[in-house]
């Protein structure tokens, strides 16, 4: 997860980043079964963002806010690795209820 978070932190906040993130998260979903729910939730969140704004003009302030929010959620997920079950569930619930825009 740390590699995925670090990759995201170095990206531009455009739609291509979210598309790439979704692909990477789905690959990890298939290989890291212990954290499958986390990867699936993050992939779905990225996919929803792409589907909403694909082919539409994206205001810079919306893109910047969404990117910062998404990066915070990915960091939250990363911090939940190795944490108690309650902390992991809290992270999953936070991500599941999040809105990027």
Contact map, one row per residue, 1 for C-alpha under 8 A:
11111000000000000000000000000000000000000000000000000000000000000000000000000100000000000000000000000
11111100000000000000000000000000000000000000000000000000000000000000000000000100000000000000000000000
11111110000000000000000000000000000000000000000000000000000000000000000000000000000000000000000000000
11111111000000000000100110000000000000000000000000000000000000000000000000000000000000000000000000000
11111111100000000000000000000000000000000000000000000000000000000000001001100100000000000000000000000
01111111110000000000000000000000000000000000000000000000000000000000000000000000000000000000000000000
00111111111000000000000000000000000000000000000000000000000000000000000000000000000000000000000000000
00011111111000001000100000000000000000000000000000000000000000000000001000000000000000000000000000000
00001111111000000000000000000000000000000000000000000000000000000000001000000000000000000000000000000
00000111111100000000000000000000000000000000000000000000000000000000000000000000000000000000000000000
00000011111110001000000000000000000000000000000000000000000000000000000000000000000000000000000000000
00000000011111001000000000000000000000000000000000000000000000000000000000000000000000000000000000000
00000000001111101100000000000000000000000000000000000000000000110010000000000000000000000000000000000
00000000000111111100000000000000000000000000000000000000000000100000000000000000000000000000000000000
00000000000011111110000000000000000000000000000001001100000000000000000000000000000000000000000000000
00000000000001111111000000000000000000000000000000000000000000000000000000000000000000000000000000000
00000001001111111111100000000000000000000000000000000000000000000000000000000000000000000000000000000
00000000000011111111110000000000000000000000011011000000000000000000000000000000000000000000000000000
00000000000000111111111000000000000000000000011001000000000000000000000000000000000000000000000000000
00000000000000011111111100000000000000000000000000000000000000000000000000000000000000000000000000000
00010001000000001111111110000000000000000010010000000000000000000000000000000000000000000000000000000
00000000000000000111111111000000000000000111011000000000000000000000000000000000000000000000000000000
00000000000000000011111111100000000000000010000000000000000000000000000000000000000000000000000000000
00010000000000000001111111110000000000000000000000000000000000000000000000000000000000000000000000000
00010000000000000000111111111000000000110110000000000000000000000000000000000000000000000000000000000
00000000000000000000011111111100000000110010000000000000000000000000000000000000000000000000000000000
00000000000000000000001111111110000000000000000000000000000000000000000000000000000000000000000000000
00000000000000000000000111111111000100100000000000000000000000000000000000000000000000000000000000000
00000000000000000000000011111111101110110000000000000000000000000000000000000000000000000000000000000
00000000000000000000000001111111100100000000000000000000000000000000000000000000000000000000000000000
00000000000000000000000000111111100000000000000000000000000000000000000000000000000000000000000000000
00000000000000000000000000011111111100000000000000000000000000000000000000000000000000000000000000000
00000000000000000000000000001111111100000000000000000000000000000000000000000000000000000000000000000
00000000000000000000000000000001111100000000000000000000000000000000000000000000000000000000000000000
00000000000000000000000000001001111111100000000000000000000000000000000000000000000000000000000000000
00000000000000000000000000011101111111110000000000000000000000000000000000000000000000000000000000000
00000000000000000000000000001000001111111000000000000000000000000000000000000000000000000001000000000
00000000000000000000000000000000001111111100000000000000000000000000000000001000000000000001000000000
00000000000000000000000011011000001111111110000000000000000000000000000000000000000000000000000000000
00000000000000000000000011001000000111111111000000000000000000000000000000000000000000000000000000000
00000000000000000000000000000000000011111111100000000000000000000000000000000000000000000001001100000
00000000000000000000010010000000000001111111110000000000000000000000000001000000000000000000001000000
00000000000000000000111011000000000000111111111000000000000000000000000000000000000000000000000000000
00000000000000000000010000000000000000011111111100000000000000000000000000000000000000000000000000000
00000000000000000000000000000000000000001111111110000000000000000000000000000000000000000000000000110
00000000000000000110110000000000000000000111111111000000000000000000000000000000000000000000000000000
00000000000000000110010000000000000000000011111111100000000000000000000000000000000000000000000000000
00000000000000000000000000000000000000000001111111110000000000000000000000000000000000000000000000000
00000000000000000100000000000000000000000000111111111000000000000000000000000000000000000000000000010
00000000000000100110000000000000000000000000011111111100000000000000000000000000000000000000000000000
00000000000000000000000000000000000000000000001111111100000000000000000000000000000000000000000000000
00000000000000000000000000000000000000000000000111111100000000000000000000000000000000000000000000000
00000000000000100000000000000000000000000000000011111111110000000000000000000000000000000000000000000
00000000000000100000000000000000000000000000000001111111000000000000000000000000000000000000000000000
00000000000000000000000000000000000000000000000000001111100000000000000000000000000000000000000000000
00000000000000000000000000000000000000000000000000001111110000000000000000000000000000000000000000000
00000000000000000000000000000000000000000000000000001011111000000000000000000000000000000000000000000
00000000000000000000000000000000000000000000000000001001111101100000000000000000000000000000000000000
00000000000000000000000000000000000000000000000000000000111111100000000000000000000000000000000000000
00000000000000000000000000000000000000000000000000000000011111110000000000000000000000000000000000000
00000000000000000000000000000000000000000000000000000000001111111000000000000000000000000000000000000
00000000000000000000000000000000000000000000000000000000011111111100000000000000000000000000000000001
00000000000011000000000000000000000000000000000000000000011111111110000000000000000000000000000000000
00000000000010000000000000000000000000000000000000000000000111111111000000000000000000000000000000000
00000000000000000000000000000000000000000000000000000000000011111111100000000000000000000000000000011
00000000000000000000000000000000000000000000000000000000000001111111110000000000000000000000000000011
00000000000010000000000000000000000000000000000000000000000000111111111000000000000000000000000000010
00000000000000000000000000000000000000000000000000000000000000011111111100000000000000000000000000000
00000000000000000000000000000000000000000000000000000000000000001111111110000000000000000000000000010
00000000000000000000000000000000000000000000000000000000000000000111111111000000000000000000000000010
00001001100000000000000000000000000000000000000000000000000000000011111111100000000000000000000000000
00000000000000000000000000000000000000000000000000000000000000000001111111110000000000000000000000000
00000000000000000000000000000000000000000000000000000000000000000000111111111000000000000000011000000
00001000000000000000000000000000000000000100000000000000000000000000011111111100000000000000000000000
00001000000000000000000000000000000000000000000000000000000000000000001111111110000000000000000000000
00000000000000000000000000000000000000000000000000000000000000000000000111111111000000000010000000000
00000000000000000000000000000000000001000000000000000000000000000000000011111111100000010011000000000
11001000000000000000000000000000000000000000000000000000000000000000000001111111100000000000000000000
00000000000000000000000000000000000000000000000000000000000000000000000000111111111000000000000000000
00000000000000000000000000000000000000000000000000000000000000000000000000011111111100110010000000000
00000000000000000000000000000000000000000000000000000000000000000000000000001111111000010000000000000
00000000000000000000000000000000000000000000000000000000000000000000000000000011111100000000000000000
00000000000000000000000000000000000000000000000000000000000000000000000000000011111110110000000000000
00000000000000000000000000000000000000000000000000000000000000000000000000000001011111110000000000000
00000000000000000000000000000000000000000000000000000000000000000000000000000000001111111000000000000
00000000000000000000000000000000000000000000000000000000000000000000000000000000000111111100000000000
00000000000000000000000000000000000000000000000000000000000000000000000000000001001111111110000000000
00000000000000000000000000000000000000000000000000000000000000000000000000001001101111111111000000000
00000000000000000000000000000000000000000000000000000000000000000000000000000000000011111111100000000
00000000000000000000000000000000000000000000000000000000000000000000000000000000000001111111110000000
00000000000000000000000000000000000000000000000000000000000000000000000000011001000000111111111000000
00000000000000000000000000000000000011001000000000000000000000000000000000001000000000011111111100000
00000000000000000000000000000000000000000000000000000000000000000000000000000000000000001111111110000
00000000000000000000000000000000000000000000000000000000000000000000000010000000000000000111111111000
00000000000000000000000000000000000000001100000000000000000000000000000010000000000000000011111111000
00000000000000000000000000000000000000001000000000000000000000000000000000000000000000000001111111000
00000000000000000000000000000000000000000000000000000000000000000000000000000000000000000000111111100
00000000000000000000000000000000000000000000000000000000000000000000000000000000000000000000011111110
00000000000000000000000000000000000000000000100000000000000000000000000000000000000000000000000011111
00000000000000000000000000000000000000000000100010000000000000001110110000000000000000000000000001111
00000000000000000000000000000000000000000000000000000000000001001100000000000000000000000000000000111
